[in-house]
């Protein structure tokens, strides 16, 4: 039952943040590529950390939010997302660039999380 509750909470926060990130980026797009991306990324990552540490994985089972690993994943995901954003905004419309960055960030975030959070787990 606890695993099922975690999965439901993880899925709901994932949907919220996956929609929220690109929406904020789309709204801030006129501020320029770097500023709009940094503001969006920082706000979404803080929200993600707080939601995951206090709502999704709040000391249930064997999961815990290690801030060092989280920052490592955040850094790798942010670099991937910003690189994609710089390429996409030059070649695609505003909407398409934001969608592409959202998809790439979600995929790279998932892959980096699986790789980094699985290290040291018993």
PAZA-967975 format. One record per residue (C-alpha): residue in three letters; x, y, z. Coordinates in nm, 3 decimals. Example, Ala and Ser with C-alpha at 12.3 -4.5 7.8 and 13.67 -1.06 7.14 Angstrom:
PAZA-967975
<tilum residu="ALA" u="1.230" v="-0.450" w="0.780"/>
<tilum residu="SER" u="1.367" v="-0.106" w="0.714"/>
END
This chain:
PAZA-967975
<tilum residu="UNK" u="0.000" v="0.000" w="0.000"/>
<tilum residu="UNK" u="0.284" v="0.242" w="0.080"/>
<tilum residu="UNK" u="0.447" v="0.176" w="-0.258"/>
<tilum residu="UNK" u="0.119" v="0.245" w="-0.433"/>
<tilum residu="UNK" u="0.073" v="0.571" w="-0.240"/>
<tilum residu="UNK" u="0.428" v="0.679" w="-0.331"/>
<tilum residu="UNK" u="0.370" v="0.597" w="-0.698"/>
<tilum residu="UNK" u="0.045" v="0.797" w="-0.705"/>
<tilum residu="UNK" u="0.207" v="1.096" w="-0.532"/>
<tilum residu="UNK" u="0.514" v="1.075" w="-0.756"/>
<tilum residu="UNK" u="0.297" v="1.063" w="-1.067"/>
<tilum residu="UNK" u="0.082" v="1.357" w="-0.957"/>
<tilum residu="UNK" u="0.378" v="1.578" w="-0.870"/>
<tilum residu="UNK" u="0.549" v="1.471" w="-1.194"/>
<tilum residu="UNK" u="0.249" v="1.575" w="-1.401"/>
<tilum residu="UNK" u="0.219" v="1.906" w="-1.214"/>
<tilum residu="UNK" u="0.588" v="1.992" w="-1.253"/>
<tilum residu="UNK" u="0.611" v="1.868" w="-1.613"/>
<tilum residu="UNK" u="0.328" v="2.100" w="-1.710"/>
<tilum residu="UNK" u="0.435" v="2.380" w="-1.475"/>
<tilum residu="UNK" u="0.796" v="2.405" w="-1.594"/>
<tilum residu="UNK" u="0.727" v="2.460" w="-1.962"/>
<tilum residu="UNK" u="0.436" v="2.693" w="-1.876"/>
<tilum residu="UNK" u="0.660" v="2.917" w="-1.665"/>
<tilum residu="UNK" u="0.930" v="2.906" w="-1.933"/>
<tilum residu="UNK" u="0.676" v="3.004" w="-2.199"/>
<tilum residu="UNK" u="0.556" v="3.299" w="-1.991"/>
<tilum residu="UNK" u="0.910" v="3.418" w="-1.914"/>
<tilum residu="UNK" u="1.036" v="3.362" w="-2.271"/>
<tilum residu="UNK" u="1.046" v="3.736" w="-2.355"/>
<tilum residu="UNK" u="1.307" v="3.792" w="-2.079"/>
<tilum residu="UNK" u="1.568" v="3.622" w="-2.295"/>
<tilum residu="UNK" u="1.708" v="3.272" w="-2.312"/>
<tilum residu="UNK" u="1.936" v="3.264" w="-2.009"/>
<tilum residu="UNK" u="1.725" v="3.459" w="-1.760"/>
<tilum residu="UNK" u="1.399" v="3.287" w="-1.848"/>
<tilum residu="UNK" u="1.561" v="2.943" w="-1.826"/>
<tilum residu="UNK" u="1.741" v="3.013" w="-1.497"/>
<tilum residu="UNK" u="1.431" v="3.155" w="-1.324"/>
<tilum residu="UNK" u="1.219" v="2.866" w="-1.446"/>
<tilum residu="UNK" u="1.474" v="2.600" w="-1.360"/>
<tilum residu="UNK" u="1.547" v="2.729" w="-1.011"/>
<tilum residu="UNK" u="1.180" v="2.772" w="-0.920"/>
<tilum residu="UNK" u="1.077" v="2.430" w="-1.056"/>
<tilum residu="UNK" u="1.370" v="2.249" w="-0.894"/>
<tilum residu="UNK" u="1.303" v="2.405" w="-0.555"/>
<tilum residu="UNK" u="0.936" v="2.309" w="-0.588"/>
<tilum residu="UNK" u="1.036" v="1.955" w="-0.695"/>
<tilum residu="UNK" u="1.273" v="1.910" w="-0.402"/>
<tilum residu="UNK" u="1.019" v="2.036" w="-0.150"/>
<tilum residu="UNK" u="0.736" v="1.827" w="-0.294"/>
<tilum residu="UNK" u="0.946" v="1.512" w="-0.310"/>
<tilum residu="UNK" u="1.105" v="1.550" w="0.032"/>
<tilum residu="UNK" u="0.789" v="1.655" w="0.218"/>
<tilum residu="UNK" u="0.504" v="1.498" w="0.023"/>
<tilum residu="UNK" u="0.618" v="1.206" w="-0.191"/>
<tilum residu="UNK" u="0.904" v="1.039" w="-0.004"/>
<tilum residu="UNK" u="0.858" v="1.183" w="0.347"/>
<tilum residu="UNK" u="1.056" v="0.912" w="0.529"/>
<tilum residu="UNK" u="0.849" v="0.621" w="0.406"/>
<tilum residu="UNK" u="1.007" v="0.293" w="0.314"/>
<tilum residu="UNK" u="1.375" v="0.319" w="0.228"/>
<tilum residu="UNK" u="1.357" v="0.639" w="0.023"/>
<tilum residu="UNK" u="1.522" v="0.960" w="0.132"/>
<tilum residu="UNK" u="1.609" v="1.285" w="-0.038"/>
<tilum residu="UNK" u="1.984" v="1.333" w="-0.023"/>
<tilum residu="UNK" u="2.049" v="1.700" w="-0.102"/>
<tilum residu="UNK" u="2.395" v="1.629" w="-0.246"/>
<tilum residu="UNK" u="2.263" v="1.376" w="-0.494"/>
<tilum residu="UNK" u="1.966" v="1.598" w="-0.571"/>
<tilum residu="UNK" u="2.193" v="1.892" w="-0.655"/>
<tilum residu="UNK" u="2.406" v="1.665" w="-0.874"/>
<tilum residu="UNK" u="2.101" v="1.547" w="-1.070"/>
<tilum residu="UNK" u="1.973" v="1.904" w="-1.090"/>
<tilum residu="UNK" u="2.302" v="2.027" w="-1.233"/>
<tilum residu="UNK" u="2.321" v="1.757" w="-1.499"/>
<tilum residu="UNK" u="1.956" v="1.797" w="-1.594"/>
<tilum residu="UNK" u="1.986" v="2.177" w="-1.609"/>
<tilum residu="UNK" u="2.287" v="2.163" w="-1.838"/>
<tilum residu="UNK" u="2.108" v="1.923" w="-2.072"/>
<tilum residu="UNK" u="1.793" v="2.134" w="-2.068"/>
<tilum residu="UNK" u="1.974" v="2.461" w="-2.129"/>
<tilum residu="UNK" u="2.173" v="2.314" w="-2.419"/>
<tilum residu="UNK" u="1.849" v="2.187" w="-2.574"/>
<tilum residu="UNK" u="1.684" v="2.525" w="-2.512"/>
<tilum residu="UNK" u="1.959" v="2.715" w="-2.692"/>
<tilum residu="UNK" u="1.938" v="2.488" w="-2.993"/>
<tilum residu="UNK" u="1.558" v="2.470" w="-3.000"/>
<tilum residu="UNK" u="1.489" v="2.843" w="-2.966"/>
<tilum residu="UNK" u="1.698" v="2.914" w="-3.277"/>
<tilum residu="UNK" u="1.526" v="2.658" w="-3.496"/>
<tilum residu="UNK" u="1.173" v="2.621" w="-3.359"/>
<tilum residu="UNK" u="0.878" v="2.839" w="-3.269"/>
<tilum residu="UNK" u="0.844" v="2.954" w="-2.910"/>
<tilum residu="UNK" u="0.580" v="2.689" w="-2.833"/>
<tilum residu="UNK" u="0.771" v="2.404" w="-2.997"/>
<tilum residu="UNK" u="1.099" v="2.503" w="-2.830"/>
<tilum residu="UNK" u="0.936" v="2.507" w="-2.486"/>
<tilum residu="UNK" u="0.769" v="2.170" w="-2.546"/>
<tilum residu="UNK" u="1.096" v="2.017" w="-2.666"/>
<tilum residu="UNK" u="1.284" v="2.146" w="-2.361"/>
<tilum residu="UNK" u="1.013" v="2.011" w="-2.132"/>
<tilum residu="UNK" u="1.036" v="1.665" w="-2.288"/>
<tilum residu="UNK" u="1.417" v="1.659" w="-2.288"/>
<tilum residu="UNK" u="1.437" v="1.784" w="-1.929"/>
<tilum residu="UNK" u="1.187" v="1.522" w="-1.812"/>
<tilum residu="UNK" u="1.375" v="1.242" w="-1.989"/>
<tilum residu="UNK" u="1.723" v="1.347" w="-1.879"/>
<tilum residu="UNK" u="1.600" v="1.414" w="-1.526"/>
<tilum residu="UNK" u="1.455" v="1.064" w="-1.509"/>
<tilum residu="UNK" u="1.769" v="0.898" w="-1.648"/>
<tilum residu="UNK" u="2.009" v="1.094" w="-1.424"/>
<tilum residu="UNK" u="1.787" v="1.027" w="-1.121"/>
<tilum residu="UNK" u="1.781" v="0.654" w="-1.187"/>
<tilum residu="UNK" u="2.158" v="0.643" w="-1.231"/>
<tilum residu="UNK" u="2.254" v="0.863" w="-0.937"/>
<tilum residu="UNK" u="1.990" v="0.766" w="-0.682"/>
<tilum residu="UNK" u="2.047" v="0.395" w="-0.743"/>
<tilum residu="UNK" u="2.413" v="0.420" w="-0.637"/>
<tilum residu="UNK" u="2.458" v="0.310" w="-0.279"/>
<tilum residu="UNK" u="2.105" v="0.177" w="-0.240"/>
<tilum residu="UNK" u="2.090" v="-0.160" w="-0.066"/>
END
